Amino acid sequence: MAEKQAIHGHEAVETETDPAACDGGGRLGHPRVFLALGDAGEAVCPYCSRHFIRTPGSGRKGH
């Protein structure tokens, strides 16, 4: 399960999935986008600035 925290005032989500999917959450979200975490293990959603971080020890998973 993803853990949420805050980075620079924006929601941050730890994820084991790469690419991470973001739809903004809630009723008034945004179009679903898929964000590659890459070698750095993190990505920022261009719509809502939600920050996705690869869960430590999870490795690179997904497609």
RALIN-V426534 format. One record per residue. N is the residue number from 0. SS is DSSP state (hx for helix, st for strand, lp for the rest). PHI is phi as a letter, one per 20 degrees, with the letter a starting at -180 (none if undefined). Layout:
BEGIN
N/SS/PHI ; N/SS/PHI
END
This chain:
BEGIN
0/lp/none ; 1/lp/f ; 2/lp/d ; 3/st/d ; 4/st/b ; 5/st/c ; 6/st/c ; 7/lp/l ; 8/lp/n ; 9/st/d ; 10/st/f ; 11/st/c ; 12/st/c ; 13/st/e ; 14/st/b ; 15/lp/e ; 16/lp/e ; 17/lp/c ; 18/lp/e ; 19/st/e ; 20/st/d ; 21/st/c ; 22/lp/c ; 23/lp/n ; 24/lp/m ; 25/lp/m ; 26/lp/f ; 27/lp/d ; 28/lp/f ; 29/lp/b ; 30/lp/g ; 31/lp/f ; 32/st/c ; 33/st/d ; 34/st/d ; 35/lp/f ; 36/lp/e ; 37/lp/m ; 38/lp/f ; 39/lp/f ; 40/lp/m ; 41/st/b ; 42/st/b ; 43/st/c ; 44/lp/f ; 45/lp/f ; 46/lp/e ; 47/lp/d ; 48/lp/m ; 49/lp/f ; 50/st/d ; 51/st/d ; 52/st/c ; 53/st/f ; 54/lp/f ; 55/lp/g ; 56/lp/n ; 57/lp/e ; 58/lp/m ; 59/lp/e ; 60/lp/c ; 61/lp/o ; 62/lp/e
END
